[in-house]
Amino acid sequence: MIRSLRRYVGTLACGLIVAGSGLGTAQASEPNYDLQHDWWQWALSIPSAANPILDNSGARCAFGQHGNLWFLAGNTGGKTTRECTVPAGTRVFVPVHNTFCFPHAGVTEQQCFETVRDQFDAFTDARATLDGVPLVVDDYPAVPGDYWAFTIPRNGLFGYKPGLYRATAAAGRWTFVDLPTPGIHTLRIEATSTAGFALDVTYRLTVAEVQ
């Protein structure tokens, strides 16, 4: 059964380039909405007690990862520093900020779309760097649709009950990070919105040789 929620998921986190002041306008590529969906399924499929979004140390960053494409998370606001080890050759997909909305009895699909659109537009400053070098980002503007289906397990993130949920709008700003040769590298993500939301997440990434 598809469930509905009584509130949208707030902005969560990770990666964008800035040109001077304000948001950069150039896009590196066409946004991959399938990957955005896959990131949300990854994030929502891990119970709160082990969820990387709520991780204050980086101990959970390897949870749910497969192959040479990893997902990293930001936080729910504030400053966080995480230590994380990843295999050499790994590519990382991260949002600098992101949100989606589930309709329910008091919120229509159109209102969901407008909420997500407005949250996306509210970000006046967002950036990501790797070792101090700005990263290129793709904008993922609000797109309404019925394809945003997510399975949530028991003890799900944000207290959601287990089941299948259908989001009808999602948006964010995301980037790919191609990790360099083995060694220690610093990925930092910062975002601020006019609504008062701010995050500052630093990953100290140890890129390890593949054994």
ZICORPE-V225843 format. One record per run of one state. SS is the DSSP state (A for helix, B for strand, O for the rest). FROM is the first residue (numbers start at 1). TO is the last residue. If there is no record, write none. Layout:
SS;FROM;TO, SS;FROM;TO
This chain:
O;1;1, B;2;3, O;4;8, B;9;9, O;10;32, A;33;45, O;46;47, A;48;50, O;51;51, A;52;54, O;55;65, B;66;66, O;67;68, B;69;71, O;72;77, B;78;87, O;88;90, B;91;102, O;103;103, B;104;104, O;105;106, B;107;107, O;108;108, A;109;121, O;122;122, B;123;130, O;131;132, B;133;134, O;135;137, B;138;152, O;153;156, A;157;159, O;160;162, B;163;178, O;179;182, B;183;193, O;194;197, B;198;208, O;209;211
